Amino acid sequence: MSQSAHTHRKLKITAVVALALVVTLLGFAGNFLFDFALNPQAPYTMKMMQDSKNDKEGEQPDAEETEARAWFKENRESSSLTADDGTELAAWYFAASESAHDYAVCLHGYTNEPIGMARYAKRFHDRGMNVLAPAQLSLARCSKLGVQRARRLRLS
């Protein structure tokens, strides 16, 4: 074999090994990120990171947040509907004191829950609006279907 062919063969083998290594690493990274974002039983999750951030010493909710959370728990009215695919969609509803056709939908963040929007729900409600605070599909309040869907996607 000539020197050029031998070098070319080594280069091909190196490229194939490097490609296999990159694909393997991407697979492990993708699996970790999927679990981190969507699997509540994973050792490390976004929810755990958020909870530890909220539990830091010295960080107390302000008076408005405390009052809004109490208002949220006291005035919430359960509401749900079933989607065309059979998924139960759940939310908390706060009817305006007067008949109004103004609505605010307060969507919580990925690692939060509807009560995390209490401050904003109360502000809108105090302005005479009807407020809807829906729960994400992955929350227990939404019949566990979000987690089941995530698992199906992972198995596909």
Sequence and secondary structure as in RCSB ss.txt:
>XXXX:A:sequence
MSQSAHTHRKLKITAVVALALVVTLLGFAGNFLFDFALNPQAPYTMKMMQDSKNDKEGEQPDAEETEARAWFKEN
RESSSLTADDGTELAAWYFAASESAHDYAVCLHGYTNEPIGMARYAKRFHDRGMNVLAPAQLSLARCSKLGVQRA
RRLRLS
>XXXX:A:secstr
  HHHHHHHHHHHHHHHHHHHHHHHHHHHHHHHHHHHH TTSSS HHHHHHHHHT TT    HHHHHHHHHHHHH
 EEEEEE TTS EEEEEEE  SS    EEE    TT  GGGGHHHHHHHHHTT EEEEE  TTSGGGTTHHHHHH
HHHHH 
